[in-house]
Amino acid sequence: MRSRATAYPLVAVLGWGVMFPILASALDRVDPLNLTTARYLLAAVVLVAILLLREGAGALRHGGRALEVVVLGVVGFAGFNLLTNLALEHAAPQQISLFVATTPVITQLVRWARDGVRPKPLLLALSLVALLGVGLVITRGSLAGLGQFGLGGLMMIGAVLGWGIYTHGASRFGEWSPLRFTTLTALAGTAAMLVLSVGADAVGWQHAPAAADLVAVAPQLAYAVLVGAVIAALIAANLAARPRTESLPRPSAVTDPIAVTDPLAVSAR
């Protein structure tokens, strides 16, 4: 059981990390906004289907919290994923992965800023070391390497900050299942992506992909949706179904290592 508990999160994290170079290879045929929108249109269909099967049509109601859901969906799902795909045009996938790895650190800082919950000194020190380590890797340990931290890096800071806010916001929806919260916010984020993509296509910032382009990137989309979304979600569901020690608190969207690593891995809980 212990080996399985270790393997499941590892599979989810590896599946998510591998996705960046895979998506980068698709940008040769499809623009970032359109690629992200296509991915999440498919993922949203999967999430809605799972939600309907597990909780019924009533779970699609916002319960008077539509504004919160929309804001978190736009900031989290749309902001994180659009900025990440845009950053892939300006930075190597390896650098993108490094920025995403700082998400737990950023989430702790968001919690400190919004709730006044200061991280313990040791945790804060280790977080600073982690951020310093990311900086050293990106700059290759030299001030001359600061040029590597360009527009892509700035986009990733915004992306990770947006996901940190989203992850923290999930903690205010304790009465909802993570599956319901993730699905409804994903729908809001996907709607925002669709509006942005249509607008970008209309003004000529990017070009709507031809059917041949979508067929060409079908393997990348299949991986991003099925492995990055569905399989990771099933792994999370399996972890949630395992018996837990009563004295241990159930991981929240803030403290769960999967929740802060994979934006879709929390969806099936």
SULFEN-V889576 format. One record per run of one state. SS is the DSSP state (H for helix, E for strand, L for the rest). FROM is the first residue (numbers start at 0). TO is the last residue. If there is no record, write none. Layout:
ss=(SS:SS)
from=(FROM:FROM)
to=(TO:TO)
This chain:
ss=(L:H:L:H:L:H:L:H:L:H:L:H:L:H:L:H:L:H:L:H:L:H:L:H:L)
from=(0:1:26:31:55:56:60:65:87:92:101:102:115:120:139:142:148:150:170:177:203:210:216:217:241)
to=(0:25:30:54:55:59:64:86:91:100:101:114:119:138:141:147:149:169:176:202:209:215:216:240:268)
